[in-house]
Amino acid sequence: MTEQLRLLEMAGIRVRVESDGGLSEDPGILADYLTEAEKWDYVLRAVQSDAMPEPEGTEVYSSAALRVYRQGEAQMRFHGEVQTDPRGGHICVRQQGRQIEAVFRHAKLQQGITSKLLLTALDLPHLLTNHGGFLLHASFIEYEGGAILFTAPSETGKSTQAQLWCDHAGAALVNGDRAAVRIMDGQVLACGTPYSGSSPVRRNVKLPLRAIVLLSQAPVNQITKLRGLRAFRAVLEGCTVNVWDRSDVELATRTVTEVIGQVPVYHLACTPDVRAVELLKQTMEVEK
């Protein structure tokens, strides 16, 4: 088989993907994240097989779609239909340090190893926590050279508020579903990610983070600056963290604490119109 190579950079984290020839020719949702960097932080070896490896180590997490095993510093993850048997899944990932090996069940690869399958194998939330960051469920806009992140439970109005800023304040959408937040060289940055839900917008940018805004629906617009535990909870509850990994939880908690110490966190109870934009903009201008 022909060896394939693909170099990726997401939120400043560089990954060298090597394959036995199974990579899909279409980079898909990773198209904006291809790089020509000569150095990398991780190596992912993607191979095809007719069978999944045997699990090794102690099981630390189990669900219908994911089972995780740990042996020393190494971790094995089985993705797919794994409730009865981990080997019934379609992806097995073994990671130790900076080396990642992903085995994909050949019978499931009608379009090759697609970008979505690679992302599952990479586990970006885990990589981020180990590089001073976290993945946040948020609509991400660029405004005057900085980033504003709108976070809230689904169907609360994140996309609506982001679009209002684009329509009335000259903002631009970066991602409607997920943002990576990283502390790099002492600065808090919001970074684009390939995860964008149903939106086709997934720009690969890094911007200074100006504010995190927790949204709720209300008949009248009101804004409150959150501090301490309230700010911490508003951010942490929107994070994607591997709860089975104690180190990941501790690192994410530490990073969220650092971020809220540098970046304002607001609760915006809002109406779905331009008045909400004006209130948040005025508040940010006063506190600039």
LOVO-678911 format. One line per 4 residues: for each residue x, y, z of N, C-alpha, C. Coordinates in steps of 0.02 Angstrom, whole numbers, plus 50000, padded with zeros to 5 digits. Layout:
BEGIN
X:Y:Z:X:Y:Z:X:Y:Z; ...
***
This chain:
BEGIN
50041:49940:50000:50000:50000:50000:50043:50063:50000; 50017:50116:49973:50053:50179:49970:50050:50215:50038; 50108:50237:50061:50110:50274:50123:50082:50345:50111; 50044:50369:50158:50016:50437:50154:50039:50478:50214
50042:50544:50203:50062:50590:50255:50017:50651:50253; 49994:50672:50311:49953:50732:50315:49974:50770:50379; 49987:50835:50372:50008:50876:50429:49951:50924:50447; 49934:50925:50510:49878:50965:50535:49901:51011:50590
49867:51069:50595:49878:51113:50652:49810:51140:50675; 49793:51126:50738:49730:51148:50768:49745:51181:50834; 49724:51244:50842:49735:51281:50903:49809:51282:50922; 49851:51284:50871:49923:51287:50883:49954:51219:50899
49915:51166:50898:49940:51098:50911:49951:51064:50843; 50012:51041:50830:50029:51013:50766:50032:50936:50769; 50001:50905:50720:49997:50832:50719:50020:50807:50650; 50064:50758:50652:50087:50724:50591:50046:50660:50585
50006:50654:50533:49965:50595:50522:49999:50551:50469; 50014:50489:50488:50043:50441:50442:49993:50384:50432; 49988:50359:50371:49939:50306:50358:49967:50254:50309; 49935:50196:50311:49954:50142:50265:49919:50147:50198
49888:50204:50185:49855:50214:50121:49780:50220:50127; 49753:50221:50187:49681:50222:50195:49650:50291:50201; 49690:50344:50203:49662:50411:50213:49618:50431:50154; 49560:50459:50169:49517:50487:50117:49554:50543:50081
49547:50547:50016:49579:50600:49978:49549:50669:49993; 49488:50670:50017:49453:50732:50033:49468:50752:50105; 49503:50808:50116:49518:50829:50185:49457:50850:50225; 49400:50862:50191:49338:50876:50225:49342:50933:50274
49319:50922:50335:49317:50975:50385:49386:50995:50410; 49438:50958:50388:49506:50976:50408:49542:51017:50355; 49506:51037:50302:49539:51072:50246:49574:51135:50269; 49543:51173:50314:49574:51235:50337:49628:51224:50390
49639:51162:50409:49686:51147:50462:49748:51109:50438; 49755:51105:50372:49815:51076:50343:49873:51126:50350; 49933:51101:50361:49990:51144:50371:50051:51115:50335; 50102:51154:50330:50165:51130:50302:50220:51133:50355
50200:51135:50417:50248:51139:50472:50297:51080:50470; 50359:51093:50487:50410:51041:50486:50419:51008:50554; 50388:51037:50606:50392:51007:50673:50321:50992:50695; 50313:50944:50739:50247:50925:50762:50249:50904:50835
50191:50909:50867:50184:50892:50938:50165:50819:50947; 50128:50791:50899:50104:50721:50904:50112:50687:50836; 50120:50621:50839:50119:50580:50779:50061:50531:50785; 50016:50533:50737:49960:50486:50734:49972:50437:50677
49977:50374:50694:49984:50321:50644:49916:50289:50634; 49886:50298:50574:49820:50273:50559:49826:50211:50514; 49800:50154:50538:49804:50092:50500:49735:50060:50494; 49728:50017:50444:49666:49981:50433:49675:49908:50454
49620:49879:50478:49623:49809:50499:49553:49779:50494; 49550:49712:50489:49486:49678:50489:49461:49663:50559; 49505:49673:50609:49486:49658:50678:49518:49709:50725; 49485:49720:50781:49510:49766:50831:49558:49729:50879
49608:49764:50906:49653:49733:50954:49617:49714:51019; 49650:49672:51058:49624:49656:51124:49635:49715:51171; 49587:49729:51216:49598:49783:51265:49655:49765:51312; 49692:49816:51333:49748:49806:51379:49738:49852:51439
49749:49826:51498:49746:49867:51558:49679:49863:51593; 49666:49913:51635:49606:49916:51676:49554:49961:51645; 49492:49939:51641:49440:49980:51613:49424:50037:51661; 49424:50099:51635:49411:50158:51677:49348:50195:51657
49320:50177:51599:49258:50210:51577:49222:50164:51528; 49155:50163:51533:49116:50121:51489:49049:50153:51473; 49032:50155:51408:48967:50176:51386:48950:50135:51324; 48891:50148:51294:48872:50110:51235:48917:50123:51176
48948:50182:51173:48987:50202:51114:49061:50210:51129; 49082:50203:51191:49153:50215:51208:49172:50174:51269; 49229:50140:51263:49259:50107:51321:49333:50125:51324; 49357:50140:51384:49425:50165:51393:49462:50120:51443
49524:50104:51426:49567:50062:51468:49633:50100:51480; 49661:50089:51539:49725:50120:51555:49773:50068:51581; 49835:50073:51557:49889:50030:51580:49951:50073:51588; 49969:50090:51649:50024:50136:51661:50009:50204:51631
50053:50228:51588:50043:50293:51555:50006:50286:51489; 49993:50225:51468:49959:50214:51404:49883:50210:51413; 49847:50232:51363:49774:50230:51364:49749:50199:51299; 49698:50157:51304:49666:50128:51246:49592:50149:51246
49567:50171:51188:49497:50189:51181:49466:50148:51124; 49407:50122:51136:49370:50086:51085:49305:50124:51071; 49296:50144:51008:49238:50184:50987:49192:50142:50943; 49126:50153:50951:49079:50119:50909:49029:50079:50950
49009:50022:50924:48960:49979:50959:48999:49934:51006; 49013:49961:51066:49060:49927:51111:49028:49906:51177; 48963:49913:51183:48931:49898:51247:48941:49826:51268; 48934:49780:51220:48942:49709:51236:49015:49688:51236
49053:49712:51186:49123:49691:51178:49162:49750:51148; 49216:49773:51180:49253:49830:51152:49279:49816:51081; 49292:49753:51065:49317:49736:50999:49262:49740:50945; 49201:49754:50965:49147:49762:50918:49145:49832:50888
49187:49876:50911:49188:49945:50886:49222:49951:50818; 49227:50013:50794:49259:50023:50729:49323:50063:50732; 49340:50089:50791:49404:50124:50800:49435:50103:50866; 49498:50086:50866:49536:50075:50927:49596:50123:50927
49603:50162:50980:49657:50211:50985:49701:50195:51045; 49764:50191:51034:49812:50182:51089:49859:50241:51090; 49861:50276:51146:49904:50334:51152:49951:50327:51211; 50013:50342:51199:50063:50345:51252:50108:50404:51237
50103:50455:51279:50142:50516:51267:50122:50549:51203; 50171:50562:51160:50158:50598:51097:50144:50551:51039; 50142:50487:51052:50130:50437:51000:50058:50411:51004; 50022:50412:50948:49953:50389:50945:49948:50339:50888
49920:50281:50902:49907:50232:50849:49832:50219:50847; 49802:50227:50788:49730:50217:50779:49719:50161:50729; 49680:50111:50749:49662:50056:50706:49589:50065:50686; 49576:50066:50621:49508:50076:50595:49485:50011:50562
49424:49991:50579:49398:49929:50550:49385:49939:50475; 49418:49899:50435:49417:49909:50362:49347:49906:50334; 49305:49863:50361:49238:49854:50335:49195:49917:50342; 49214:49962:50388:49176:50023:50401:49201:50082:50359
49252:50071:50319:49285:50127:50284:49262:50132:50211; 49199:50145:50201:49173:50151:50132:49204:50210:50096; 49220:50264:50133:49251:50324:50103:49322:50333:50128; 49353:50281:50152:49420:50286:50180:49418:50314:50251
49476:50328:50277:49481:50358:50344:49468:50433:50336; 49407:50453:50351:49386:50522:50340:49412:50568:50394; 49404:50633:50383:49426:50683:50432:49390:50675:50498; 49326:50658:50495:49288:50649:50558:49315:50590:50597
49334:50537:50563:49363:50479:50597:49431:50497:50627; 49471:50536:50590:49535:50558:50617:49526:50600:50680; 49476:50645:50679:49464:50687:50738:49445:50645:50798; 49404:50593:50787:49386:50549:50842:49449:50517:50871
49493:50494:50827:49555:50463:50851:49600:50512:50888; 49603:50574:50864:49648:50623:50895:49626:50645:50964; 49559:50648:50976:49533:50670:51041:49560:50739:51058; 49540:50789:51019:49564:50857:51028:49552:50884:51099
49495:50870:51132:49487:50894:51201:49544:50873:51246; 49567:50810:51239:49623:50786:51280:49688:50822:51263; 49701:50831:51198:49762:50866:51179:49762:50938:51206; 49705:50971:51202:49700:51040:51225:49715:51046:51300
49687:51001:51340:49698:51006:51412:49771:50999:51429; 49808:50962:51387:49880:50953:51400:49922:51009:51371; 49890:51058:51340:49926:51115:51312:49894:51181:51336; 49874:51183:51398:49848:51244:51427:49785:51269:51394
49739:51223:51380:49678:51244:51346:49618:51202:51363; 49562:51216:51331:49501:51176:51338:49456:51190:51278; 49412:51142:51265:49364:51149:51210:49298:51172:51240; 49271:51227:51213:49211:51258:51240:49153:51255:51190
49095:51235:51213:49035:51236:51172:49012:51308:51167; 49023:51338:51109:49010:51410:51102:49006:51431:51030; 48969:51484:51017:48972:51519:50953:49027:51571:50958; 49071:51573:50908:49134:51610:50911:49131:51663:50856
49136:51726:50876:49138:51780:50826:49202:51820:50834; 49223:51849:50778:49279:51896:50777:49251:51966:50775; 49274:52008:50822:49249:52077:50826:49308:52124:50842; 49322:52170:50797:49375:52219:50805:49441:52187:50827
49459:52133:50793:49524:52100:50804:49527:52055:50864; 49470:52046:50898:49468:52002:50956:49412:51952:50950; 49405:51910:51000:49354:51857:50999:49303:51867:51054; 49241:51852:51039:49187:51847:51088:49157:51778:51081
49149:51743:51138:49120:51676:51138:49053:51677:51174; 49001:51653:51140:48935:51647:51170:48924:51574:51188; 48916:51560:51253:48907:51492:51276:48840:51485:51311; 48809:51427:51305:48744:51414:51335:48723:51343:51317
48674:51315:51351:48647:51251:51329:48619:51256:51259; 48611:51200:51226:48585:51199:51158:48515:51231:51155; 48501:51262:51098:48436:51294:51085:48422:51354:51129; 48475:51385:51156:48466:51444:51198:48473:51508:51158
48508:51507:51102:48514:51567:51061:48584:51588:51045; 48633:51542:51052:48702:51560:51036:48710:51583:50964; 48682:51543:50918:48688:51559:50847:48651:51624:50831; 48595:51635:50863:48556:51697:50851:48596:51758:50871
48626:51757:50931:48664:51814:50954:48726:51825:50910; 48759:51771:50890:48818:51777:50847:48797:51810:50780; 48741:51788:50752:48719:51817:50688:48699:51889:50696; 48669:51908:50752:48651:51978:50764:48713:52022:50765
48767:51997:50794:48829:52036:50794:48857:52042:50724; 48851:51989:50684:48874:51993:50615:48832:52042:50575; 48767:52044:50587:48722:52086:50549:48724:52159:50569; 48737:52172:50633:48729:52240:50659:48792:52272:50688
48845:52233:50697:48905:52261:50729:48968:52249:50688; 48962:52222:50628:49020:52211:50586:49064:52153:50608; 49037:52107:50648:49075:52049:50669:49075:51996:50614; 49117:51946:50622:49121:51891:50574:49119:51825:50612
49081:51777:50587:49077:51712:50620:49141:51672:50608; 49167:51643:50661:49224:51599:50656:49202:51526:50661; 49157:51513:50708:49132:51445:50718:49067:51449:50757; 49016:51413:50736:48952:51417:50770:48941:51365:50823
48990:51323:50838:48978:51268:50885:49032:51256:50937; 49095:51262:50918:49149:51247:50965:49206:51297:50956; 49237:51314:51012:49298:51355:51011:49349:51323:51056; 49412:51326:51036:49466:51307:51081:49492:51370:51116
49501:51365:51180:49530:51420:51219:49597:51397:51245; 49649:51436:51231:49716:51418:51253:49752:51478:51283; 49794:51465:51332:49839:51515:51358:49907:51503:51326; 49928:51551:51285:49991:51545:51249:50033:51607:51261
50094:51597:51286:50139:51653:51302:50105:51703:51348; 50066:51678:51395:50033:51720:51444:49970:51754:51421; 49950:51745:51357:49891:51777:51329:49836:51725:51319; 49774:51744:51334:49717:51700:51323:49693:51709:51251
49693:51654:51213:49672:51656:51143:49612:51611:51131; 49568:51633:51087:49515:51590:51061:49538:51565:50992; 49531:51500:50981:49556:51470:50919:49500:51433:50884; 49500:51438:50818:49451:51400:50779:49464:51326:50784
49412:51286:50775:49417:51213:50776:49378:51185:50716; 49392:51122:50699:49354:51091:50645:49282:51073:50663; 49267:51071:50729:49199:51054:50751:49153:51115:50741; 49104:51109:50697:49061:51167:50685:48987:51149:50681
48968:51090:50704:48898:51071:50702:48872:51070:50631; 48814:51100:50621:48783:51101:50555:48808:51159:50512; 48849:51204:50541:48874:51261:50503:48935:51242:50461; 48941:51271:50401:49001:51258:50360:49060:51303:50379
49050:51349:50427:49102:51397:50445:49145:51368:50501; 49209:51359:50488:49256:51331:50537:49325:51359:50524; 49332:51426:50531:49394:51460:50513:49450:51442:50562; 49509:51436:50535:49568:51419:50574:49604:51484:50592
49583:51515:50647:49613:51578:50669:49628:51574:50744; 49673:51618:50766:49687:51626:50837:49680:51701:50853; 49637:51718:50901:49623:51788:50917:49624:51799:50992; 49645:51858:51015:49641:51874:51086:49568:51869:51109
49557:51836:51165:49489:51827:51190:49468:51888:51230; 49415:51922:51207:49391:51982:51240:49338:51969:51292; 49296:51918:51282:49242:51905:51330:49213:51836:51317; 49188:51805:51371:49147:51745:51368:49079:51765:51395
49027:51750:51356:48960:51773:51374:48913:51713:51381; 48888:51703:51442:48838:51652:51456:48770:51680:51440; 48733:51647:51397:48668:51673:51373:48610:51638:51408; 48556:51676:51416:48491:51647:51433:48438:51690:51401
48381:51662:51387:48327:51699:51356:48287:51737:51408; 48265:51796:51390:48227:51838:51437:48185:51889:51398; 48132:51915:51428:48091:51966:51393:48124:52034:51392; 48173:52045:51438:48207:52109:51443:48282:52095:51448
48323:52137:51415:48395:52127:51416:48426:52151:51482; 48465:52107:51512:48502:52124:51572:48570:52090:51569; 48622:52125:51593:48689:52096:51591:48721:52101:51660; 48755:52048:51679:48789:52045:51744:48859:52018:51733
48908:52050:51762:48976:52023:51759:48983:51970:51813; 49003:51910:51792:49010:51855:51838:49080:51853:51867; 49084:51835:51929:49149:51831:51964:49153:51766:52003; 49215:51748:52019:49226:51691:52063:49193:51627:52040
49158:51594:52086:49128:51529:52071:49077:51533:52016; 49039:51588:52012:48988:51593:51959:49020:51596:51890; 49074:51633:51884:49110:51636:51820:49142:51568:51804; 49170:51537:51854:49202:51471:51845:49151:51420:51820
49093:51417:51851:49042:51369:51831:49016:51383:51761; 49007:51447:51745:48980:51466:51679:49025:51440:51624; 49091:51441:51635:49138:51418:51584:49146:51342:51587; 49158:51315:51646:49172:51244:51651:49114:51202:51626
49052:51224:51639:48995:51184:51618:48988:51180:51542; 49021:51225:51506:49020:51222:51433:49079:51185:51404; 49123:51161:51446:49184:51127:51421:49171:51054:51405; 49207:51029:51355:49208:50958:51340:49272:50930:51371
49264:50889:51423:49321:50862:51460:49312:50786:51469; 49365:50749:51463:49363:50677:51474:49356:50663:51549; 49295:50651:51571:49282:50646:51643:49316:50586:51674; 49333:50536:51633:49366:50476:51660:49440:50488:51674
49467:50543:51649:49538:50556:51656:49549:50610:51709; 49571:50590:51767:49579:50637:51823:49626:50693:51806; 49679:50677:51769:49727:50728:51750:49695:50780:51704; 49654:50757:51656:49620:50804:51611:49574:50850:51649
49537:50823:51696:49490:50864:51736:49528:50916:51776; 49583:50895:51807:49623:50941:51848:49654:50996:51804; 49681:50977:51746:49712:51026:51702:49660:51075:51675; 49602:51050:51654:49549:51094:51628:49526:51142:51683
49518:51117:51743:49496:51159:51799:49546:51215:51812; 49609:51197:51810:49662:51247:51822:49662:51300:51766; 49654:51278:51704:49655:51325:51648:49594:51371:51650; 49535:51343:51664:49475:51386:51669:49485:51438:51724
49514:51420:51779:49527:51468:51833:49573:51524:51810; 49625:51506:51772:49670:51557:51746:49635:51602:51696; 49594:51573:51653:49560:51612:51601:49513:51663:51632; 49472:51643:51680:49423:51690:51709:49458:51744:51751
49522:51732:51767:49560:51785:51801:49585:51839:51753; 49584:51824:51688:49609:51872:51638:49555:51898:51591; 49501:51859:51582:49450:51876:51532:49383:51886:51567; 49347:51940:51552:49281:51950:51583:49231:51898:51561
49190:51876:51609:49136:51829:51595:49071:51863:51614; 49023:51865:51567:48959:51898:51579:48902:51848:51574; 48848:51864:51610:48784:51830:51598:48740:51881:51564; 48718:51864:51503:48674:51908:51465:48606:51874:51458
48558:51899:51496:48488:51878:51488:48461:51922:51432; 48439:51892:51377:48431:51934:51317:48370:51917:51276; 48352:51967:51235:48301:51959:51184:48337:51945:51118; 48304:51913:51070:48337:51895:51006:48335:51952:50956
48363:52010:50976:48363:52067:50930:48424:52111:50944; 48430:52165:50907:48489:52207:50909:48499:52241:50977; 48447:52246:51018:48455:52277:51084:48505:52238:51127; 48506:52173:51120:48554:52133:51157:48625:52147:51135
48635:52157:51071:48700:52176:51044:48723:52242:51074; 48679:52291:51073:48697:52357:51098:48715:52357:51172; 48679:52318:51212:48693:52315:51283:48761:52284:51296; 48776:52228:51264:48840:52195:51275:48897:52239:51249
48888:52270:51192:48940:52313:51164:48955:52371:51211; 48903:52404:51236:48912:52460:51282:48949:52438:51345; 48931:52380:51371:48963:52354:51433:49037:52341:51420; 49053:52310:51364:49123:52295:51349:49163:52359:51337
49133:52409:51307:49168:52472:51296:49183:52507:51362; 49137:52506:51409:49148:52538:51474:49205:52505:51512; 49209:52438:51506:49259:52401:51545:49324:52389:51507; 49329:52416:51446:49389:52406:51406:49451:52433:51442
***
